Amino acid sequence: MKSNPRLELKKYEVWYNKENRALLMRMAKERGKSAQGVPTVVIGDDVYLGSDMAKIRDLAAKNTRK
């Protein structure tokens, strides 16, 4: 994905790191969603399960227009 100064990319290991897993679950729950697998992408209020880069770019664009 092209660099976007309005987005900060963070990657977390959630299989072995229970604190990161809890963070993912909390972030999803705060947005009324569940995180049921990886990769899970959280952008703004959106939670997306999958690696479809077109979908991720669309979510990023939607959340940086605000």
mmJSON file of the N, C-alpha and C atoms, coordinates in Angstrom:
{"data_MODEL":{"atom_site":{
"group_PDB":["ATOM","ATOM","ATOM","ATOM","ATOM","ATOM","ATOM","ATOM","ATOM","ATOM","ATOM","ATOM","ATOM","ATOM","ATOM","ATOM","ATOM","ATOM","ATOM","ATOM","ATOM","ATOM","ATOM","ATOM","ATOM","ATOM","ATOM","ATOM","ATOM","ATOM","ATOM","ATOM","ATOM","ATOM","ATOM","ATOM","ATOM","ATOM","ATOM","ATOM","ATOM","ATOM","ATOM","ATOM","ATOM","ATOM","ATOM","ATOM","ATOM","ATOM","ATOM","ATOM","ATOM","ATOM","ATOM","ATOM","ATOM","ATOM","ATOM","ATOM","ATOM","ATOM","ATOM","ATOM","ATOM","ATOM","ATOM","ATOM","ATOM","ATOM","ATOM","ATOM","ATOM","ATOM","ATOM","ATOM","ATOM","ATOM","ATOM","ATOM","ATOM","ATOM","ATOM","ATOM","ATOM","ATOM","ATOM","ATOM","ATOM","ATOM","ATOM","ATOM","ATOM","ATOM","ATOM","ATOM","ATOM","ATOM","ATOM","ATOM","ATOM","ATOM","ATOM","ATOM","ATOM","ATOM","ATOM","ATOM","ATOM","ATOM","ATOM","ATOM","ATOM","ATOM","ATOM","ATOM","ATOM","ATOM","ATOM","ATOM","ATOM","ATOM","ATOM","ATOM","ATOM","ATOM","ATOM","ATOM","ATOM","ATOM","ATOM","ATOM","ATOM","ATOM","ATOM","ATOM","ATOM","ATOM","ATOM","ATOM","ATOM","ATOM","ATOM","ATOM","ATOM","ATOM","ATOM","ATOM","ATOM","ATOM","ATOM","ATOM","ATOM","ATOM","ATOM","ATOM","ATOM","ATOM","ATOM","ATOM","ATOM","ATOM","ATOM","ATOM","ATOM","ATOM","ATOM","ATOM","ATOM","ATOM","ATOM","ATOM","ATOM","ATOM","ATOM","ATOM","ATOM","ATOM","ATOM","ATOM","ATOM","ATOM","ATOM","ATOM","ATOM","ATOM","ATOM","ATOM","ATOM","ATOM","ATOM","ATOM","ATOM","ATOM","ATOM","ATOM","ATOM","ATOM"],
"id":[1,2,3,4,5,6,7,8,9,10,11,12,13,14,15,16,17,18,19,20,21,22,23,24,25,26,27,28,29,30,31,32,33,34,35,36,37,38,39,40,41,42,43,44,45,46,47,48,49,50,51,52,53,54,55,56,57,58,59,60,61,62,63,64,65,66,67,68,69,70,71,72,73,74,75,76,77,78,79,80,81,82,83,84,85,86,87,88,89,90,91,92,93,94,95,96,97,98,99,100,101,102,103,104,105,106,107,108,109,110,111,112,113,114,115,116,117,118,119,120,121,122,123,124,125,126,127,128,129,130,131,132,133,134,135,136,137,138,139,140,141,142,143,144,145,146,147,148,149,150,151,152,153,154,155,156,157,158,159,160,161,162,163,164,165,166,167,168,169,170,171,172,173,174,175,176,177,178,179,180,181,182,183,184,185,186,187,188,189,190,191,192,193,194,195,196,197,198],
"type_symbol":["N","C","C","N","C","C","N","C","C","N","C","C","N","C","C","N","C","C","N","C","C","N","C","C","N","C","C","N","C","C","N","C","C","N","C","C","N","C","C","N","C","C","N","C","C","N","C","C","N","C","C","N","C","C","N","C","C","N","C","C","N","C","C","N","C","C","N","C","C","N","C","C","N","C","C","N","C","C","N","C","C","N","C","C","N","C","C","N","C","C","N","C","C","N","C","C","N","C","C","N","C","C","N","C","C","N","C","C","N","C","C","N","C","C","N","C","C","N","C","C","N","C","C","N","C","C","N","C","C","N","C","C","N","C","C","N","C","C","N","C","C","N","C","C","N","C","C","N","C","C","N","C","C","N","C","C","N","C","C","N","C","C","N","C","C","N","C","C","N","C","C","N","C","C","N","C","C","N","C","C","N","C","C","N","C","C","N","C","C","N","C","C","N","C","C","N","C","C"],
"label_atom_id":["N","CA","C","N","CA","C","N","CA","C","N","CA","C","N","CA","C","N","CA","C","N","CA","C","N","CA","C","N","CA","C","N","CA","C","N","CA","C","N","CA","C","N","CA","C","N","CA","C","N","CA","C","N","CA","C","N","CA","C","N","CA","C","N","CA","C","N","CA","C","N","CA","C","N","CA","C","N","CA","C","N","CA","C","N","CA","C","N","CA","C","N","CA","C","N","CA","C","N","CA","C","N","CA","C","N","CA","C","N","CA","C","N","CA","C","N","CA","C","N","CA","C","N","CA","C","N","CA","C","N","CA","C","N","CA","C","N","CA","C","N","CA","C","N","CA","C","N","CA","C","N","CA","C","N","CA","C","N","CA","C","N","CA","C","N","CA","C","N","CA","C","N","CA","C","N","CA","C","N","CA","C","N","CA","C","N","CA","C","N","CA","C","N","CA","C","N","CA","C","N","CA","C","N","CA","C","N","CA","C","N","CA","C","N","CA","C","N","CA","C","N","CA","C","N","CA","C","N","CA","C"],
"label_alt_id":[null,null,null,null,null,null,null,null,null,null,null,null,null,null,null,null,null,null,null,null,null,null,null,null,null,null,null,null,null,null,null,null,null,null,null,null,null,null,null,null,null,null,null,null,null,null,null,null,null,null,null,null,null,null,null,null,null,null,null,null,null,null,null,null,null,null,null,null,null,null,null,null,null,null,null,null,null,null,null,null,null,null,null,null,null,null,null,null,null,null,null,null,null,null,null,null,null,null,null,null,null,null,null,null,null,null,null,null,null,null,null,null,null,null,null,null,null,null,null,null,null,null,null,null,null,null,null,null,null,null,null,null,null,null,null,null,null,null,null,null,null,null,null,null,null,null,null,null,null,null,null,null,null,null,null,null,null,null,null,null,null,null,null,null,null,null,null,null,null,null,null,null,null,null,null,null,null,null,null,null,null,null,null,null,null,null,null,null,null,null,null,null,null,null,null,null,null,null],
"label_comp_id":["MET","MET","MET","LYS","LYS","LYS","SER","SER","SER","ASN","ASN","ASN","PRO","PRO","PRO","ARG","ARG","ARG","LEU","LEU","LEU","GLU","GLU","GLU","LEU","LEU","LEU","LYS","LYS","LYS","LYS","LYS","LYS","TYR","TYR","TYR","GLU","GLU","GLU","VAL","VAL","VAL","TRP","TRP","TRP","TYR","TYR","TYR","ASN","ASN","ASN","LYS","LYS","LYS","GLU","GLU","GLU","ASN","ASN","ASN","ARG","ARG","ARG","ALA","ALA","ALA","LEU","LEU","LEU","LEU","LEU","LEU","MET","MET","MET","ARG","ARG","ARG","MET","MET","MET","ALA","ALA","ALA","LYS","LYS","LYS","GLU","GLU","GLU","ARG","ARG","ARG","GLY","GLY","GLY","LYS","LYS","LYS","SER","SER","SER","ALA","ALA","ALA","GLN","GLN","GLN","GLY","GLY","GLY","VAL","VAL","VAL","PRO","PRO","PRO","THR","THR","THR","VAL","VAL","VAL","VAL","VAL","VAL","ILE","ILE","ILE","GLY","GLY","GLY","ASP","ASP","ASP","ASP","ASP","ASP","VAL","VAL","VAL","TYR","TYR","TYR","LEU","LEU","LEU","GLY","GLY","GLY","SER","SER","SER","ASP","ASP","ASP","MET","MET","MET","ALA","ALA","ALA","LYS","LYS","LYS","ILE","ILE","ILE","ARG","ARG","ARG","ASP","ASP","ASP","LEU","LEU","LEU","ALA","ALA","ALA","ALA","ALA","ALA","LYS","LYS","LYS","ASN","ASN","ASN","THR","THR","THR","ARG","ARG","ARG","LYS","LYS","LYS"],
"label_asym_id":["A","A","A","A","A","A","A","A","A","A","A","A","A","A","A","A","A","A","A","A","A","A","A","A","A","A","A","A","A","A","A","A","A","A","A","A","A","A","A","A","A","A","A","A","A","A","A","A","A","A","A","A","A","A","A","A","A","A","A","A","A","A","A","A","A","A","A","A","A","A","A","A","A","A","A","A","A","A","A","A","A","A","A","A","A","A","A","A","A","A","A","A","A","A","A","A","A","A","A","A","A","A","A","A","A","A","A","A","A","A","A","A","A","A","A","A","A","A","A","A","A","A","A","A","A","A","A","A","A","A","A","A","A","A","A","A","A","A","A","A","A","A","A","A","A","A","A","A","A","A","A","A","A","A","A","A","A","A","A","A","A","A","A","A","A","A","A","A","A","A","A","A","A","A","A","A","A","A","A","A","A","A","A","A","A","A","A","A","A","A","A","A","A","A","A","A","A","A"],
"label_entity_id":["1","1","1","1","1","1","1","1","1","1","1","1","1","1","1","1","1","1","1","1","1","1","1","1","1","1","1","1","1","1","1","1","1","1","1","1","1","1","1","1","1","1","1","1","1","1","1","1","1","1","1","1","1","1","1","1","1","1","1","1","1","1","1","1","1","1","1","1","1","1","1","1","1","1","1","1","1","1","1","1","1","1","1","1","1","1","1","1","1","1","1","1","1","1","1","1","1","1","1","1","1","1","1","1","1","1","1","1","1","1","1","1","1","1","1","1","1","1","1","1","1","1","1","1","1","1","1","1","1","1","1","1","1","1","1","1","1","1","1","1","1","1","1","1","1","1","1","1","1","1","1","1","1","1","1","1","1","1","1","1","1","1","1","1","1","1","1","1","1","1","1","1","1","1","1","1","1","1","1","1","1","1","1","1","1","1","1","1","1","1","1","1","1","1","1","1","1","1"],
"label_seq_id":[1,1,1,2,2,2,3,3,3,4,4,4,5,5,5,6,6,6,7,7,7,8,8,8,9,9,9,10,10,10,11,11,11,12,12,12,13,13,13,14,14,14,15,15,15,16,16,16,17,17,17,18,18,18,19,19,19,20,20,20,21,21,21,22,22,22,23,23,23,24,24,24,25,25,25,26,26,26,27,27,27,28,28,28,29,29,29,30,30,30,31,31,31,32,32,32,33,33,33,34,34,34,35,35,35,36,36,36,37,37,37,38,38,38,39,39,39,40,40,40,41,41,41,42,42,42,43,43,43,44,44,44,45,45,45,46,46,46,47,47,47,48,48,48,49,49,49,50,50,50,51,51,51,52,52,52,53,53,53,54,54,54,55,55,55,56,56,56,57,57,57,58,58,58,59,59,59,60,60,60,61,61,61,62,62,62,63,63,63,64,64,64,65,65,65,66,66,66],
"pdbx_PDB_ins_code":[null,null,null,null,null,null,null,null,null,null,null,null,null,null,null,null,null,null,null,null,null,null,null,null,null,null,null,null,null,null,null,null,null,null,null,null,null,null,null,null,null,null,null,null,null,null,null,null,null,null,null,null,null,null,null,null,null,null,null,null,null,null,null,null,null,null,null,null,null,null,null,null,null,null,null,null,null,null,null,null,null,null,null,null,null,null,null,null,null,null,null,null,null,null,null,null,null,null,null,null,null,null,null,null,null,null,null,null,null,null,null,null,null,null,null,null,null,null,null,null,null,null,null,null,null,null,null,null,null,null,null,null,null,null,null,null,null,null,null,null,null,null,null,null,null,null,null,null,null,null,null,null,null,null,null,null,null,null,null,null,null,null,null,null,null,null,null,null,null,null,null,null,null,null,null,null,null,null,null,null,null,null,null,null,null,null,null,null,null,null,null,null,null,null,null,null,null,null],
"Cartn_x":[0.853,0.0,0.906,0.553,1.337,1.335,2.425,2.553,1.487,0.879,-0.125,0.207,0.577,0.98,-0.135,-1.381,-2.496,-2.784,-2.073,-2.264,-0.982,-1.131,0.005,-0.214,0.716,0.612,1.286,0.548,1.098,0.754,1.727,1.512,1.708,0.807,0.874,0.812,1.654,1.615,0.584,-0.445,-1.544,-1.681,-0.876,-0.985,-0.301,0.933,1.7,1.617,1.297,1.295,-0.129,-0.43,-1.807,-2.214,-1.268,-1.608,-2.033,-1.324,-1.708,-3.049,-3.265,-4.547,-5.694,-5.478,-6.501,-6.756,-5.701,-5.851,-6.707,-6.44,-7.223,-8.686,-8.935,-10.314,-11.027,-10.325,-10.92,-11.231,-10.291,-10.509,-11.696,-11.811,-12.943,-14.249,-14.252,-15.464,-15.923,-14.975,-15.313,-16.017,-15.789,-16.399,-17.602,-18.042,-19.209,-18.948,-17.695,-17.306,-16.602,-16.257,-15.428,-14.244,-13.122,-11.917,-11.782,-12.078,-12.113,-11.006,-10.005,-8.903,-7.913,-6.91,-5.894,-5.706,-5.336,-5.11,-6.414,-6.423,-7.523,-6.977,-7.657,-7.225,-8.243,-7.75,-8.605,-8.182,-9.122,-8.864,-10.05,-9.783,-10.873,-11.918,-13.162,-14.256,-14.471,-13.664,-13.852,-12.936,-13.475,-12.71,-12.899,-11.789,-11.854,-11.002,-11.586,-10.864,-10.528,-9.244,-8.827,-7.626,-7.152,-5.95,-6.171,-7.422,-7.732,-7.264,-6.133,-5.537,-6.447,-7.266,-8.199,-9.19,-9.697,-10.638,-9.952,-8.718,-7.973,-7.697,-7.331,-7.111,-8.395,-9.524,-10.813,-11.117,-10.881,-11.119,-10.189,-8.926,-7.965,-8.394,-8.806,-9.245,-10.473,-11.422,-12.647,-12.319,-11.373,-11.062,-10.109,-9.473,-8.597,-9.287,-10.497,-11.263,-11.956,-12.036,-12.772,-12.114],
"Cartn_y":[-1.158,0.0,1.23,2.225,3.453,4.134,4.83,5.555,6.645,6.73,7.752,8.373,9.643,10.264,10.338,10.122,10.182,8.823,7.785,6.445,5.983,5.308,4.701,3.195,2.475,1.024,0.369,-0.502,-1.265,-2.726,-3.594,-5.033,-5.665,-6.571,-7.24,-8.743,-9.474,-10.928,-11.325,-12.076,-12.372,-13.853,-14.713,-16.145,-16.466,-16.0,-16.304,-15.196,-13.99,-12.861,-12.58,-13.002,-12.875,-11.424,-10.536,-9.12,-8.508,-8.86,-8.371,-8.956,-10.22,-10.866,-10.168,-9.834,-9.125,-7.737,-7.071,-5.762,-5.879,-6.876,-7.092,-7.344,-8.203,-8.514,-7.268,-6.484,-5.266,-4.253,-4.073,-3.115,-3.529,-4.819,-5.307,-5.11,-5.469,-5.349,-3.898,-2.971,-1.545,-1.062,-1.782,-1.415,-2.288,-3.087,-3.937,-5.126,-5.55,-6.657,-7.725,-8.816,-9.834,-10.109,-10.419,-10.769,-12.279,-12.945,-14.407,-15.039,-14.294,-14.844,-13.762,-14.177,-13.236,-13.426,-12.407,-11.06,-10.322,-9.573,-8.674,-7.259,-6.419,-5.04,-4.124,-3.234,-2.25,-0.875,-0.188,1.165,2.021,2.968,3.812,2.969,3.061,2.29,0.955,0.655,-0.559,-1.682,-2.894,-4.101,-5.008,-5.431,-6.257,-7.503,-8.656,-9.924,-10.345,-10.374,-10.785,-9.996,-10.368,-9.72,-9.126,-8.857,-8.246,-6.792,-6.52,-5.189,-4.109,-4.438,-3.443,-3.016,-3.972,-3.677,-2.842,-3.208,-2.481,-1.05,-0.869,0.479,1.307,0.673,1.376,1.837,0.956,1.323,2.452,2.373,3.42,4.755,4.739,5.979,6.547,5.68,6.114,6.785,6.22,6.718,7.902,8.208,9.381,10.574,10.383,11.504,12.31,11.777,12.421,13.703],
"Cartn_z":[0.0,0.0,0.0,-0.792,-0.851,0.511,0.76,2.02,2.119,3.273,3.532,4.883,4.899,6.163,7.2,6.791,7.741,8.379,7.933,8.504,9.171,10.28,10.961,10.942,10.342,10.23,11.426,12.094,13.214,12.998,13.242,13.116,14.493,14.832,16.125,15.928,16.648,16.66,17.713,17.321,18.236,18.587,18.008,18.312,19.638,19.791,20.999,22.051,21.631,22.553,23.026,24.25,24.742,24.961,25.257,25.419,24.077,23.012,21.683,21.253,21.57,21.239,21.972,23.238,24.015,23.424,22.971,22.331,21.073,20.246,19.029,19.366,20.324,20.715,21.251,22.058,22.61,21.509,20.577,19.487,18.626,18.349,17.556,18.323,19.607,20.42,20.525,20.679,20.758,19.494,18.388,17.108,16.774,17.756,17.557,16.655,16.56,15.684,16.502,15.829,16.462,15.55,16.144,15.388,15.456,14.346,14.356,13.543,13.189,12.421,12.058,11.312,10.845,9.349,8.647,9.153,9.422,10.493,10.814,10.727,9.975,9.771,10.444,11.298,11.963,11.459,10.813,10.321,10.749,11.63,12.123,12.823,12.376,12.967,12.27,11.252,10.459,10.911,10.906,11.182,9.979,9.365,8.162,8.363,8.12,8.194,6.776,6.455,5.122,4.642,3.459,2.929,1.541,1.185,-0.108,-0.079,-0.745,-0.678,-1.251,-2.236,-2.778,-1.697,-0.938,0.152,1.24,1.574,2.605,2.147,0.884,0.35,0.406,0.069,0.138,1.562,2.539,3.942,4.375,3.954,4.305,3.709,2.448,1.796,2.498,2.833,3.521,4.852,5.582,6.92,6.924,5.809,5.771,5.133,4.617,4.048,5.133,6.327,7.421,7.865],
"occupancy":[1.0,1.0,1.0,1.0,1.0,1.0,1.0,1.0,1.0,1.0,1.0,1.0,1.0,1.0,1.0,1.0,1.0,1.0,1.0,1.0,1.0,1.0,1.0,1.0,1.0,1.0,1.0,1.0,1.0,1.0,1.0,1.0,1.0,1.0,1.0,1.0,1.0,1.0,1.0,1.0,1.0,1.0,1.0,1.0,1.0,1.0,1.0,1.0,1.0,1.0,1.0,1.0,1.0,1.0,1.0,1.0,1.0,1.0,1.0,1.0,1.0,1.0,1.0,1.0,1.0,1.0,1.0,1.0,1.0,1.0,1.0,1.0,1.0,1.0,1.0,1.0,1.0,1.0,1.0,1.0,1.0,1.0,1.0,1.0,1.0,1.0,1.0,1.0,1.0,1.0,1.0,1.0,1.0,1.0,1.0,1.0,1.0,1.0,1.0,1.0,1.0,1.0,1.0,1.0,1.0,1.0,1.0,1.0,1.0,1.0,1.0,1.0,1.0,1.0,1.0,1.0,1.0,1.0,1.0,1.0,1.0,1.0,1.0,1.0,1.0,1.0,1.0,1.0,1.0,1.0,1.0,1.0,1.0,1.0,1.0,1.0,1.0,1.0,1.0,1.0,1.0,1.0,1.0,1.0,1.0,1.0,1.0,1.0,1.0,1.0,1.0,1.0,1.0,1.0,1.0,1.0,1.0,1.0,1.0,1.0,1.0,1.0,1.0,1.0,1.0,1.0,1.0,1.0,1.0,1.0,1.0,1.0,1.0,1.0,1.0,1.0,1.0,1.0,1.0,1.0,1.0,1.0,1.0,1.0,1.0,1.0,1.0,1.0,1.0,1.0,1.0,1.0,1.0,1.0,1.0,1.0,1.0,1.0],
"B_iso_or_equiv":[0.0,0.0,0.0,0.0,0.0,0.0,0.0,0.0,0.0,0.0,0.0,0.0,0.0,0.0,0.0,0.0,0.0,0.0,0.0,0.0,0.0,0.0,0.0,0.0,0.0,0.0,0.0,0.0,0.0,0.0,0.0,0.0,0.0,0.0,0.0,0.0,0.0,0.0,0.0,0.0,0.0,0.0,0.0,0.0,0.0,0.0,0.0,0.0,0.0,0.0,0.0,0.0,0.0,0.0,0.0,0.0,0.0,0.0,0.0,0.0,0.0,0.0,0.0,0.0,0.0,0.0,0.0,0.0,0.0,0.0,0.0,0.0,0.0,0.0,0.0,0.0,0.0,0.0,0.0,0.0,0.0,0.0,0.0,0.0,0.0,0.0,0.0,0.0,0.0,0.0,0.0,0.0,0.0,0.0,0.0,0.0,0.0,0.0,0.0,0.0,0.0,0.0,0.0,0.0,0.0,0.0,0.0,0.0,0.0,0.0,0.0,0.0,0.0,0.0,0.0,0.0,0.0,0.0,0.0,0.0,0.0,0.0,0.0,0.0,0.0,0.0,0.0,0.0,0.0,0.0,0.0,0.0,0.0,0.0,0.0,0.0,0.0,0.0,0.0,0.0,0.0,0.0,0.0,0.0,0.0,0.0,0.0,0.0,0.0,0.0,0.0,0.0,0.0,0.0,0.0,0.0,0.0,0.0,0.0,0.0,0.0,0.0,0.0,0.0,0.0,0.0,0.0,0.0,0.0,0.0,0.0,0.0,0.0,0.0,0.0,0.0,0.0,0.0,0.0,0.0,0.0,0.0,0.0,0.0,0.0,0.0,0.0,0.0,0.0,0.0,0.0,0.0,0.0,0.0,0.0,0.0,0.0,0.0],
"pdbx_formal_charge":[null,null,null,null,null,null,null,null,null,null,null,null,null,null,null,null,null,null,null,null,null,null,null,null,null,null,null,null,null,null,null,null,null,null,null,null,null,null,null,null,null,null,null,null,null,null,null,null,null,null,null,null,null,null,null,null,null,null,null,null,null,null,null,null,null,null,null,null,null,null,null,null,null,null,null,null,null,null,null,null,null,null,null,null,null,null,null,null,null,null,null,null,null,null,null,null,null,null,null,null,null,null,null,null,null,null,null,null,null,null,null,null,null,null,null,null,null,null,null,null,null,null,null,null,null,null,null,null,null,null,null,null,null,null,null,null,null,null,null,null,null,null,null,null,null,null,null,null,null,null,null,null,null,null,null,null,null,null,null,null,null,null,null,null,null,null,null,null,null,null,null,null,null,null,null,null,null,null,null,null,null,null,null,null,null,null,null,null,null,null,null,null,null,null,null,null,null,null],
"auth_seq_id":[1,1,1,2,2,2,3,3,3,4,4,4,5,5,5,6,6,6,7,7,7,8,8,8,9,9,9,10,10,10,11,11,11,12,12,12,13,13,13,14,14,14,15,15,15,16,16,16,17,17,17,18,18,18,19,19,19,20,20,20,21,21,21,22,22,22,23,23,23,24,24,24,25,25,25,26,26,26,27,27,27,28,28,28,29,29,29,30,30,30,31,31,31,32,32,32,33,33,33,34,34,34,35,35,35,36,36,36,37,37,37,38,38,38,39,39,39,40,40,40,41,41,41,42,42,42,43,43,43,44,44,44,45,45,45,46,46,46,47,47,47,48,48,48,49,49,49,50,50,50,51,51,51,52,52,52,53,53,53,54,54,54,55,55,55,56,56,56,57,57,57,58,58,58,59,59,59,60,60,60,61,61,61,62,62,62,63,63,63,64,64,64,65,65,65,66,66,66],
"auth_comp_id":["MET","MET","MET","LYS","LYS","LYS","SER","SER","SER","ASN","ASN","ASN","PRO","PRO","PRO","ARG","ARG","ARG","LEU","LEU","LEU","GLU","GLU","GLU","LEU","LEU","LEU","LYS","LYS","LYS","LYS","LYS","LYS","TYR","TYR","TYR","GLU","GLU","GLU","VAL","VAL","VAL","TRP","TRP","TRP","TYR","TYR","TYR","ASN","ASN","ASN","LYS","LYS","LYS","GLU","GLU","GLU","ASN","ASN","ASN","ARG","ARG","ARG","ALA","ALA","ALA","LEU","LEU","LEU","LEU","LEU","LEU","MET","MET","MET","ARG","ARG","ARG","MET","MET","MET","ALA","ALA","ALA","LYS","LYS","LYS","GLU","GLU","GLU","ARG","ARG","ARG","GLY","GLY","GLY","LYS","LYS","LYS","SER","SER","SER","ALA","ALA","ALA","GLN","GLN","GLN","GLY","GLY","GLY","VAL","VAL","VAL","PRO","PRO","PRO","THR","THR","THR","VAL","VAL","VAL","VAL","VAL","VAL","ILE","ILE","ILE","GLY","GLY","GLY","ASP","ASP","ASP","ASP","ASP","ASP","VAL","VAL","VAL","TYR","TYR","TYR","LEU","LEU","LEU","GLY","GLY","GLY","SER","SER","SER","ASP","ASP","ASP","MET","MET","MET","ALA","ALA","ALA","LYS","LYS","LYS","ILE","ILE","ILE","ARG","ARG","ARG","ASP","ASP","ASP","LEU","LEU","LEU","ALA","ALA","ALA","ALA","ALA","ALA","LYS","LYS","LYS","ASN","ASN","ASN","THR","THR","THR","ARG","ARG","ARG","LYS","LYS","LYS"],
"auth_asym_id":["A","A","A","A","A","A","A","A","A","A","A","A","A","A","A","A","A","A","A","A","A","A","A","A","A","A","A","A","A","A","A","A","A","A","A","A","A","A","A","A","A","A","A","A","A","A","A","A","A","A","A","A","A","A","A","A","A","A","A","A","A","A","A","A","A","A","A","A","A","A","A","A","A","A","A","A","A","A","A","A","A","A","A","A","A","A","A","A","A","A","A","A","A","A","A","A","A","A","A","A","A","A","A","A","A","A","A","A","A","A","A","A","A","A","A","A","A","A","A","A","A","A","A","A","A","A","A","A","A","A","A","A","A","A","A","A","A","A","A","A","A","A","A","A","A","A","A","A","A","A","A","A","A","A","A","A","A","A","A","A","A","A","A","A","A","A","A","A","A","A","A","A","A","A","A","A","A","A","A","A","A","A","A","A","A","A","A","A","A","A","A","A","A","A","A","A","A","A"],
"auth_atom_id":["N","CA","C","N","CA","C","N","CA","C","N","CA","C","N","CA","C","N","CA","C","N","CA","C","N","CA","C","N","CA","C","N","CA","C","N","CA","C","N","CA","C","N","CA","C","N","CA","C","N","CA","C","N","CA","C","N","CA","C","N","CA","C","N","CA","C","N","CA","C","N","CA","C","N","CA","C","N","CA","C","N","CA","C","N","CA","C","N","CA","C","N","CA","C","N","CA","C","N","CA","C","N","CA","C","N","CA","C","N","CA","C","N","CA","C","N","CA","C","N","CA","C","N","CA","C","N","CA","C","N","CA","C","N","CA","C","N","CA","C","N","CA","C","N","CA","C","N","CA","C","N","CA","C","N","CA","C","N","CA","C","N","CA","C","N","CA","C","N","CA","C","N","CA","C","N","CA","C","N","CA","C","N","CA","C","N","CA","C","N","CA","C","N","CA","C","N","CA","C","N","CA","C","N","CA","C","N","CA","C","N","CA","C","N","CA","C","N","CA","C","N","CA","C","N","CA","C","N","CA","C"],
"pdbx_PDB_model_num":[1,1,1,1,1,1,1,1,1,1,1,1,1,1,1,1,1,1,1,1,1,1,1,1,1,1,1,1,1,1,1,1,1,1,1,1,1,1,1,1,1,1,1,1,1,1,1,1,1,1,1,1,1,1,1,1,1,1,1,1,1,1,1,1,1,1,1,1,1,1,1,1,1,1,1,1,1,1,1,1,1,1,1,1,1,1,1,1,1,1,1,1,1,1,1,1,1,1,1,1,1,1,1,1,1,1,1,1,1,1,1,1,1,1,1,1,1,1,1,1,1,1,1,1,1,1,1,1,1,1,1,1,1,1,1,1,1,1,1,1,1,1,1,1,1,1,1,1,1,1,1,1,1,1,1,1,1,1,1,1,1,1,1,1,1,1,1,1,1,1,1,1,1,1,1,1,1,1,1,1,1,1,1,1,1,1,1,1,1,1,1,1,1,1,1,1,1,1]
}}}
